[in-house]
Amino acid sequence: MTKKSVNKPASKVGAEELLVAMTGKASSAKAADGDDPVFAYIASLPQPQRGIAERVDALAERAVPGLKRGVKWGMAYYGVSDGWCFSSGAFVGHVKLMFIRGTEIHPEPPVTPTGMGKSTRGVELTSGKDLDEKQLMSWISQAATKPLLAGKKPK
Protein backbone atom coordinates (compact mmCIF):
# COMPACT_ATOMS: atom_id res chain seq x y z
CA MET A 1 0.00 0.00 0.00
CA THR A 2 1.38 3.39 -0.87
CA LYS A 3 1.29 6.32 1.52
CA LYS A 4 -1.41 8.83 0.56
CA SER A 5 -1.24 12.57 1.06
CA VAL A 6 -2.96 13.84 4.20
CA ASN A 7 -4.11 16.96 2.33
CA LYS A 8 -6.81 15.29 0.22
CA PRO A 9 -10.28 16.83 0.48
CA ALA A 10 -12.87 15.03 2.61
CA SER A 11 -15.13 14.66 -0.43
CA LYS A 12 -12.81 11.93 -1.72
CA VAL A 13 -12.88 9.97 1.55
CA GLY A 14 -14.69 6.98 0.04
CA ALA A 15 -12.11 6.52 -2.69
CA GLU A 16 -9.01 6.44 -0.47
CA GLU A 17 -7.43 3.76 1.65
CA LEU A 18 -6.58 4.52 5.25
CA LEU A 19 -3.07 5.67 5.98
CA VAL A 20 -0.72 3.21 7.60
CA ALA A 21 1.47 5.97 9.05
CA MET A 22 -0.58 6.13 12.26
CA THR A 23 0.91 4.60 15.42
CA GLY A 24 -1.67 1.83 15.88
CA LYS A 25 -2.78 3.29 19.22
CA ALA A 26 -5.50 5.73 20.14
CA SER A 27 -4.42 9.36 19.85
CA SER A 28 -2.74 11.20 22.70
CA ALA A 29 -5.62 13.70 22.86
CA LYS A 30 -6.20 14.71 26.47
CA ALA A 31 -9.42 13.73 28.21
CA ALA A 32 -11.96 16.54 28.23
CA ASP A 33 -15.73 16.87 28.03
CA GLY A 34 -17.51 19.01 25.46
CA ASP A 35 -17.88 19.60 21.75
CA ASP A 36 -14.64 21.55 21.25
CA PRO A 37 -12.27 18.78 22.40
CA VAL A 38 -13.99 16.29 20.08
CA PHE A 39 -13.90 18.71 17.15
CA ALA A 40 -10.18 19.31 17.83
CA TYR A 41 -9.53 15.55 18.01
CA ILE A 42 -11.31 14.97 14.69
CA ALA A 43 -9.48 17.90 13.06
CA SER A 44 -6.15 16.38 14.17
CA LEU A 45 -6.73 13.17 12.22
CA PRO A 46 -5.20 12.60 8.79
CA GLN A 47 -7.46 12.02 5.81
CA PRO A 48 -9.36 9.85 5.20
CA GLN A 49 -9.82 9.04 8.91
CA ARG A 50 -10.86 12.66 9.48
CA GLY A 51 -13.59 12.43 6.83
CA ILE A 52 -14.95 9.20 8.30
CA ALA A 53 -14.90 10.65 11.85
CA GLU A 54 -16.67 13.82 10.61
CA ARG A 55 -19.41 11.70 9.04
CA VAL A 56 -19.83 9.61 12.20
CA ASP A 57 -20.03 12.81 14.28
CA ALA A 58 -22.65 14.30 11.93
CA LEU A 59 -24.73 11.09 12.14
CA ALA A 60 -24.55 11.20 15.94
CA GLU A 61 -25.67 14.84 15.92
CA ARG A 62 -28.70 13.93 13.77
CA ALA A 63 -29.61 10.77 15.68
CA VAL A 64 -29.27 11.89 19.30
CA PRO A 65 -31.14 14.89 20.72
CA GLY A 66 -29.02 16.57 23.39
CA LEU A 67 -25.87 14.76 22.26
CA LYS A 68 -22.97 14.93 24.73
CA ARG A 69 -19.38 14.71 23.44
CA GLY A 70 -16.05 14.14 25.11
CA VAL A 71 -12.56 12.81 24.54
CA LYS A 72 -11.73 9.74 26.64
CA TRP A 73 -8.79 7.36 26.25
CA GLY A 74 -7.66 9.14 23.07
CA MET A 75 -10.99 8.71 21.25
CA ALA A 76 -14.22 10.65 20.72
CA TYR A 77 -16.98 9.52 23.09
CA TYR A 78 -20.67 10.23 22.62
CA GLY A 79 -23.49 10.06 25.11
CA VAL A 80 -26.63 11.47 26.67
CA SER A 81 -27.18 13.20 30.04
CA ASP A 82 -24.81 11.43 32.44
CA GLY A 83 -23.97 8.31 30.42
CA TRP A 84 -21.73 7.34 27.49
CA CYS A 85 -23.12 5.30 24.58
CA PHE A 86 -20.41 4.82 21.95
CA SER A 87 -16.93 5.86 20.85
CA SER A 88 -15.13 6.57 17.60
CA GLY A 89 -11.37 6.38 17.21
CA ALA A 90 -8.87 6.30 14.35
CA PHE A 91 -6.25 3.54 14.19
CA VAL A 92 -3.87 2.11 11.60
CA GLY A 93 -5.96 0.68 8.77
CA HIS A 94 -9.39 1.51 10.20
CA VAL A 95 -11.67 3.77 12.21
CA LYS A 96 -13.25 1.96 15.14
CA LEU A 97 -16.87 2.70 16.09
CA MET A 98 -17.70 0.90 19.34
CA PHE A 99 -21.04 0.68 21.14
CA ILE A 100 -20.58 0.29 24.91
CA ARG A 101 -23.71 -1.86 25.35
CA GLY A 102 -23.51 -3.28 21.83
CA THR A 103 -24.77 -6.74 22.73
CA GLU A 104 -28.13 -5.08 23.46
CA ILE A 105 -28.64 -3.45 20.05
CA HIS A 106 -29.99 -5.12 16.92
CA PRO A 107 -28.63 -6.38 14.74
CA GLU A 108 -25.62 -6.81 16.99
CA PRO A 109 -22.56 -5.08 15.46
CA PRO A 110 -20.05 -7.69 14.21
CA VAL A 111 -16.79 -6.74 15.95
CA THR A 112 -16.00 -7.83 19.52
CA PRO A 113 -13.05 -5.67 20.61
CA THR A 114 -10.47 -6.75 23.13
CA GLY A 115 -10.09 -4.77 26.32
CA MET A 116 -13.30 -2.74 25.99
CA GLY A 117 -15.79 -4.73 28.07
CA LYS A 118 -17.77 -7.91 27.47
CA SER A 119 -20.84 -6.16 26.10
CA THR A 120 -19.02 -3.80 23.70
CA ARG A 121 -19.56 -4.42 19.98
CA GLY A 122 -18.80 -2.35 16.94
CA VAL A 123 -17.51 -1.97 13.42
CA GLU A 124 -14.13 -1.22 11.92
CA LEU A 125 -14.47 1.12 8.96
CA THR A 126 -11.61 0.75 6.47
CA SER A 127 -12.90 3.37 4.01
CA GLY A 128 -15.70 5.88 3.59
CA LYS A 129 -17.48 3.27 1.47
CA ASP A 130 -17.89 1.13 4.59
CA LEU A 131 -20.27 3.69 6.12
CA ASP A 132 -23.78 2.27 5.94
CA GLU A 133 -25.42 5.45 7.21
CA LYS A 134 -28.86 3.90 7.68
CA GLN A 135 -27.44 1.06 9.82
CA LEU A 136 -25.15 3.38 11.78
CA MET A 137 -28.06 5.76 12.50
CA SER A 138 -30.07 2.79 13.81
CA TRP A 139 -27.25 1.60 16.06
CA ILE A 140 -26.50 5.13 17.31
CA SER A 141 -30.20 5.76 18.09
CA GLN A 142 -30.48 2.43 19.92
CA ALA A 143 -27.24 3.03 21.85
CA ALA A 144 -28.53 6.43 22.99
CA THR A 145 -31.36 4.65 24.83
CA LYS A 146 -28.85 2.44 26.68
CA PRO A 147 -26.11 4.68 28.13
CA LEU A 148 -23.59 3.31 30.59
CA LEU A 149 -24.28 5.50 33.59
CA ALA A 150 -21.24 6.76 35.47
CA GLY A 151 -20.48 4.49 38.41
CA LYS A 152 -23.34 2.07 37.68
CA LYS A 153 -23.43 -1.31 36.01
CA PRO A 154 -25.86 -1.82 33.09
CA LYS A 155 -29.31 -3.11 34.10
HELIX and SHEET records of a PDB file:
HELIX    1   1 ALA A   10  ALA A   15  5                                   6    
HELIX    2   2 ASP A   35  SER A   44  1                                  10    
HELIX    3   3 GLN A   49  ALA A   63  1                                  15    
HELIX    4   4 GLY A  102  GLU A  104  5                                   3    
HELIX    5   5 GLY A  128  ASP A  130  5                                   3    
HELIX    6   6 GLU A  133  ALA A  144  1                                  12    
SHEET    1   A 6 ALA A  32  ASP A  33  0                                        
SHEET    2   A 6 LYS A  68  LYS A  72 -1                                        
SHEET    3   A 6 MET A  75  VAL A  80 -1                                        
SHEET    4   A 6 GLY A  83  PHE A  91 -1                                        
SHEET    5   A 6 HIS A  94  PHE A  99 -1                                        
SHEET    6   A 6 ARG A 121  LEU A 125 -1                                        
SHEET    1   B 5 ALA A  32  ASP A  33  0                                        
SHEET    2   B 5 LYS A  68  LYS A  72 -1                                        
SHEET    3   B 5 MET A  75  VAL A  80 -1                                        
SHEET    4   B 5 GLY A  83  PHE A  91 -1                                        
SHEET    5   B 5 LEU A 148  LEU A 149 -1                                        
END                                                                             
